[in-house]
Amino acid sequence: MDRVRSLERENARLLQLAQHDYLTGLYNRGATQEKVEQLLRQTGDGALLVLDVDGFKQVNDQYGHLAGDRLLQQIGQVLGLLFLVEEPVVGRIGGDEFVLYFPGKKGPDFVPSAVRRVRDRLAAVPIQPDSGVYLSVSVAGSAAQPGDDYLTLFDRTDQQLLRRKRRRSPPSGPLVPVQGLDADIHKVRQDLREQKRLPGAYCQDYQTFQSIYRFVERGLQRTHRHCCILLITLTDGQGDLAPLPRRQREMDLLQETVSLSLRAGDVFTRYSSCQFLIMAIGASSEDAGHIAARIQKEFYQKVPASSDTKLQHAVCSLVDIEEPARS
């Protein structure tokens, strides 16, 4: 009997894993479609909301993928608790895209009201703690029509979402007539630009940081401007690695501190499980020392007074680095 119960528990656990998104705990794409299809067959009525995060790629680029994951988790928590009475099917169907399906016949005011409710509630979610920048989402909704299945209902709502995003995002700058190849370069420039600049420095993966470093280093050979790299290391009071759970918490806190202590033109990366590497463009070695002191001051104010955590730093000026020999 115990073995049967154990198998039942294991089967339930595997079913949970198969149906739910690992990051948010919401239904995944496949389970969402299956649940909505089932409810549409039962009632023939309902309403679907589709939403995505405005500028989510910039959140990942500027604050790092861990910050992006935490933001998605917050969105999942909000959506999971926002409509407790209506009991919708809530799913994350990929990336930063979410859906909510409300079964049963709805009045004409339901969809616009639900769209506003989602948008207004998520607008109170900060992108990063203490950043002063808050979440912006695009939301669209549609009522089910006779003959709809999940895919037709989703496609109609998704097309509405795309139209809404286009109306909200007119091209910036003066409108000038461009034709032929000129039109291509204007499109390229528009794609390259930041659509919504967030405060703080860029947080990049190490390979991207390395490419930016090499690009900047080449430019310095011609301009001879100041530029420094700064390595910030997190240790315990004895100069050793702190236990992993504590280290992860403090590294997340340090990442937030570094991002908000640097300028928009600086870039940094998580170099190891206890280190951040910063490139401060236009900064001398003395300036880099001031940057490190500012980061330490802000960080120590955020950690508990009882913590023995230490921050150490090392500075290297790119001007002092010998140019590699040409082959």
C-alpha positions as CSV (number, residue, x, y, z in Angstrom):
1,M,0.0,0.0,0.0
2,D,2.8,2.4,0.9
3,R,4.4,1.6,-2.5
4,V,1.2,2.5,-4.3
5,R,0.9,5.8,-2.5
6,S,4.5,6.5,-3.2
7,L,3.9,5.9,-7.0
8,E,0.8,8.1,-6.9
9,R,2.7,10.9,-5.3
10,E,5.5,10.6,-7.8
11,N,3.1,10.5,-10.7
12,A,1.4,13.7,-9.3
13,R,4.8,15.3,-9.0
14,L,5.7,14.5,-12.6
15,L,2.4,15.7,-13.9
16,Q,2.9,19.0,-12.0
17,L,6.4,19.4,-13.6
18,A,5.0,18.6,-17.1
19,Q,2.2,21.1,-16.9
20,H,3.8,24.1,-15.1
21,D,6.3,26.7,-16.0
22,Y,9.5,26.1,-13.9
23,L,10.1,29.8,-13.3
24,T,6.7,31.2,-12.4
25,G,4.7,28.1,-11.3
26,L,1.9,29.0,-13.8
27,Y,0.7,26.7,-16.5
28,N,3.1,26.3,-19.4
29,R,2.2,26.7,-23.1
30,G,1.0,23.2,-23.7
31,A,-1.0,23.0,-20.5
32,T,-2.6,26.4,-21.1
33,Q,-3.8,25.4,-24.5
34,E,-5.1,22.1,-23.2
35,K,-7.1,23.7,-20.3
36,V,-8.5,26.5,-22.5
37,E,-9.6,24.0,-25.2
38,Q,-11.3,21.9,-22.6
39,L,-13.2,24.9,-21.2
40,L,-14.2,26.2,-24.6
41,R,-15.7,22.8,-25.5
42,Q,-17.7,22.8,-22.3
43,T,-19.1,26.4,-22.4
44,G,-18.4,27.8,-25.8
45,D,-17.9,31.2,-24.1
46,G,-15.1,33.0,-22.4
47,A,-12.5,35.8,-22.7
48,L,-8.8,35.7,-23.3
49,L,-6.2,38.3,-22.3
50,V,-2.7,38.3,-23.7
51,L,0.1,40.5,-22.3
52,D,3.8,41.0,-22.7
53,V,6.4,43.2,-21.0
54,D,7.4,46.4,-22.7
55,G,11.2,46.6,-23.2
56,F,11.9,43.3,-21.5
57,K,15.1,42.7,-23.5
58,Q,16.4,46.0,-22.1
59,V,15.8,44.8,-18.6
60,N,17.9,41.7,-19.3
61,D,20.6,43.8,-21.0
62,Q,20.8,46.4,-18.2
63,Y,20.2,44.5,-15.0
64,G,21.1,40.9,-16.1
65,H,19.1,37.8,-16.7
66,L,18.6,37.0,-13.0
67,A,16.8,40.3,-12.5
68,G,14.7,39.5,-15.6
69,D,13.8,36.1,-14.1
70,R,12.8,37.7,-10.8
71,L,10.6,40.2,-12.7
72,L,8.9,37.4,-14.5
73,Q,8.3,35.6,-11.1
74,Q,6.7,38.8,-9.7
75,I,4.4,39.1,-12.7
76,G,3.4,35.4,-12.2
77,Q,2.6,36.0,-8.6
78,V,0.5,39.1,-9.3
79,L,-1.4,37.4,-12.1
80,G,-2.0,34.4,-10.0
81,L,-3.6,36.4,-7.2
82,L,-5.3,39.2,-9.2
83,F,-8.6,37.4,-10.1
84,L,-9.3,35.0,-7.3
85,V,-13.1,35.3,-7.7
86,E,-13.1,34.8,-11.5
87,E,-10.6,31.8,-11.3
88,P,-9.0,32.2,-14.7
89,V,-6.5,29.9,-16.4
90,V,-3.2,31.7,-16.0
91,G,-0.2,30.7,-18.1
92,R,3.2,31.8,-19.2
93,I,3.4,30.8,-22.8
94,G,7.0,31.8,-23.5
95,G,9.5,34.5,-22.7
96,D,7.7,37.5,-21.3
97,E,4.3,36.6,-22.7
98,F,1.4,35.6,-20.5
99,V,-2.3,34.7,-21.0
100,L,-5.4,34.7,-18.8
101,Y,-8.5,32.8,-19.9
102,F,-11.8,33.5,-18.1
103,P,-14.4,30.8,-18.8
104,G,-18.1,31.5,-19.2
105,K,-20.2,34.2,-20.8
106,K,-18.9,37.7,-20.0
107,G,-20.6,41.1,-20.3
108,P,-19.4,43.7,-22.9
109,D,-17.5,45.7,-20.2
110,F,-15.6,42.7,-18.8
111,V,-12.6,42.6,-21.3
112,P,-11.8,46.4,-21.1
113,S,-12.2,46.3,-17.3
114,A,-9.9,43.3,-17.0
115,V,-7.3,44.8,-19.3
116,R,-7.2,48.0,-17.2
117,R,-7.0,46.0,-14.0
118,V,-4.0,44.0,-15.2
119,R,-2.2,47.0,-16.6
120,D,-2.7,49.2,-13.6
121,R,-1.7,46.5,-11.1
122,L,1.5,45.6,-12.9
123,A,2.4,49.3,-13.3
124,A,3.0,49.2,-9.5
125,V,5.8,46.5,-9.8
126,P,9.3,48.0,-9.7
127,I,11.7,46.7,-12.4
128,Q,14.4,46.7,-9.7
129,P,14.1,47.5,-6.0
130,D,14.7,51.2,-5.3
131,S,15.3,51.9,-9.0
132,G,12.4,54.2,-9.4
133,V,11.5,52.5,-12.7
134,Y,8.3,50.6,-12.8
135,L,6.9,47.9,-15.1
136,S,5.0,48.7,-18.3
137,V,3.0,46.0,-20.1
138,S,1.0,45.8,-23.2
139,V,-2.4,44.0,-22.7
140,A,-5.2,43.0,-25.2
141,G,-8.3,41.0,-24.7
142,S,-11.0,39.3,-26.8
143,A,-14.2,37.5,-26.1
144,A,-14.7,34.0,-27.6
145,Q,-16.7,33.7,-30.7
146,P,-18.7,30.7,-32.1
147,G,-16.3,28.1,-33.5
148,D,-13.3,29.4,-31.7
149,D,-10.6,27.1,-30.4
150,Y,-7.6,28.2,-28.4
151,L,-5.5,29.0,-31.4
152,T,-8.0,31.1,-33.2
153,L,-8.9,33.0,-30.0
154,F,-5.3,33.5,-29.2
155,D,-4.3,34.6,-32.7
156,R,-7.1,37.2,-32.8
157,T,-6.1,38.6,-29.4
158,D,-2.4,38.6,-30.2
159,Q,-3.0,40.5,-33.5
160,Q,-4.9,43.1,-31.4
161,L,-1.9,43.3,-29.0
162,L,0.5,43.9,-31.9
163,R,-1.7,46.7,-33.3
164,R,-1.9,48.3,-29.9
165,K,1.9,48.2,-29.5
166,R,2.4,49.8,-32.9
167,R,0.1,52.6,-32.1
168,R,1.9,53.2,-28.8
169,S,5.4,53.2,-30.3
170,P,5.6,55.7,-33.1
171,P,9.1,56.2,-34.5
172,S,11.1,58.8,-32.6
173,G,12.8,61.8,-34.1
174,P,11.6,64.0,-37.0
175,L,9.6,62.3,-39.8
176,V,11.7,62.6,-43.0
177,P,10.9,61.0,-46.3
178,V,13.4,58.2,-47.0
179,Q,13.5,55.9,-50.0
180,G,15.4,52.9,-51.2
181,L,18.6,52.2,-49.4
182,D,18.2,55.3,-47.2
183,A,15.1,53.7,-45.7
184,D,17.1,50.6,-44.8
185,I,19.7,52.5,-42.8
186,H,17.0,54.5,-40.9
187,K,15.3,51.2,-40.0
188,V,18.6,49.7,-38.9
189,R,19.3,52.7,-36.7
190,Q,15.8,52.6,-35.2
191,D,16.4,48.9,-34.4
192,L,19.8,49.6,-32.8
193,R,18.6,52.4,-30.5
194,E,17.5,52.0,-26.9
195,Q,13.7,52.4,-27.0
196,K,13.5,53.1,-23.3
197,R,16.7,54.0,-21.4
198,L,16.8,52.6,-17.9
199,P,18.9,54.1,-15.1
200,G,22.2,52.6,-14.1
201,A,24.9,50.7,-15.9
202,Y,24.7,47.9,-18.4
203,C,24.9,44.4,-16.9
204,Q,26.1,42.0,-19.6
205,D,27.2,38.3,-19.8
206,Y,31.0,37.9,-19.8
207,Q,31.4,37.2,-23.5
208,T,29.5,40.4,-24.4
209,F,31.5,42.3,-21.8
210,Q,34.7,40.9,-23.4
211,S,33.6,42.1,-26.9
212,I,32.8,45.6,-25.5
213,Y,36.2,45.7,-23.7
214,R,38.1,44.9,-26.9
215,F,36.2,47.4,-28.9
216,V,36.9,50.2,-26.3
217,E,40.5,49.1,-26.0
218,R,41.0,49.6,-29.7
219,G,39.4,53.0,-29.6
220,L,41.7,54.1,-26.7
221,Q,44.8,53.4,-28.8
222,R,43.7,56.4,-30.9
223,T,42.0,58.7,-28.4
224,H,44.1,58.1,-25.3
225,R,41.1,58.7,-23.0
226,H,41.1,57.4,-19.5
227,C,39.4,54.0,-18.9
228,C,39.7,51.5,-16.0
229,I,38.5,48.1,-15.2
230,L,37.6,47.4,-11.6
231,L,37.2,44.0,-10.0
232,I,34.9,43.8,-6.9
233,T,35.3,40.7,-4.8
234,L,32.8,39.6,-2.0
235,T,34.2,37.5,0.9
236,D,33.4,36.8,4.5
237,G,35.4,38.3,7.4
238,Q,38.2,35.9,7.0
239,G,38.6,36.6,3.3
240,D,37.0,33.2,2.3
241,L,33.9,32.4,0.3
242,A,30.7,32.7,2.2
243,P,28.2,29.7,2.2
244,L,26.4,29.5,-1.1
245,P,22.9,30.6,-0.1
246,R,24.2,33.7,1.7
247,R,26.6,34.4,-1.1
248,Q,23.8,34.3,-3.7
249,R,21.7,36.7,-1.7
250,E,24.6,39.1,-1.2
251,M,25.7,38.9,-4.8
252,D,22.1,39.8,-5.9
253,L,22.3,42.8,-3.5
254,L,25.7,43.7,-4.8
255,Q,24.6,43.6,-8.4
256,E,21.8,46.0,-7.6
257,T,24.2,48.3,-5.8
258,V,26.8,48.2,-8.6
259,S,24.2,48.9,-11.3
260,L,22.8,52.0,-9.5
261,S,26.2,53.3,-8.4
262,L,27.6,53.5,-12.0
263,R,26.8,55.8,-14.9
264,A,24.7,54.9,-17.8
265,G,27.8,54.6,-20.0
266,D,29.6,52.1,-17.8
267,V,29.3,48.3,-18.2
268,F,29.7,45.4,-15.8
269,T,29.5,41.7,-15.6
270,R,29.3,38.9,-13.1
271,Y,32.8,37.5,-13.4
272,S,32.5,34.7,-10.9
273,S,30.3,33.5,-8.1
274,C,31.8,36.2,-5.8
275,Q,33.0,38.9,-8.2
276,F,31.8,41.6,-10.5
277,L,34.0,43.2,-13.2
278,I,33.3,46.8,-14.1
279,M,34.6,48.9,-17.0
280,A,34.4,52.6,-16.2
281,I,34.9,54.6,-19.5
282,G,36.5,58.0,-19.0
283,A,37.6,57.2,-15.4
284,S,41.2,57.5,-14.1
285,S,42.6,55.1,-11.5
286,E,41.8,57.7,-8.9
287,D,38.2,57.9,-10.2
288,A,37.9,54.1,-10.1
289,G,39.0,54.2,-6.4
290,H,36.2,56.6,-5.7
291,I,33.7,54.4,-7.5
292,A,34.8,51.4,-5.4
293,A,34.4,53.4,-2.2
294,R,30.9,54.5,-3.3
295,I,29.9,50.9,-4.0
296,Q,31.2,49.7,-0.7
297,K,29.4,52.4,1.2
298,E,26.1,51.7,-0.4
299,F,26.5,48.0,-0.1
300,Y,27.4,48.0,3.6
301,Q,24.3,50.1,4.3
302,K,22.1,47.4,2.8
303,V,23.6,44.3,4.5
304,P,22.7,43.4,8.1
305,A,24.9,45.1,10.7
306,S,25.8,41.6,12.1
307,S,27.2,40.5,8.8
308,D,31.0,40.1,8.5
309,T,30.9,40.4,4.7
310,K,33.8,42.3,3.1
311,L,34.2,43.9,-0.3
312,Q,37.7,44.1,-1.8
313,H,38.6,45.7,-5.1
314,A,41.4,45.9,-7.6
315,V,41.9,48.6,-10.3
316,C,43.7,48.4,-13.6
317,S,44.0,51.4,-16.1
318,L,43.7,50.4,-19.7
319,V,46.2,53.0,-20.5
320,D,48.8,51.0,-18.5
321,I,48.2,47.8,-20.4
322,E,50.7,47.0,-23.0
323,E,49.4,46.8,-26.5
324,P,49.6,43.2,-27.9
325,A,52.3,42.5,-30.4
326,R,51.1,42.5,-34.0
327,S,51.6,39.2,-35.8
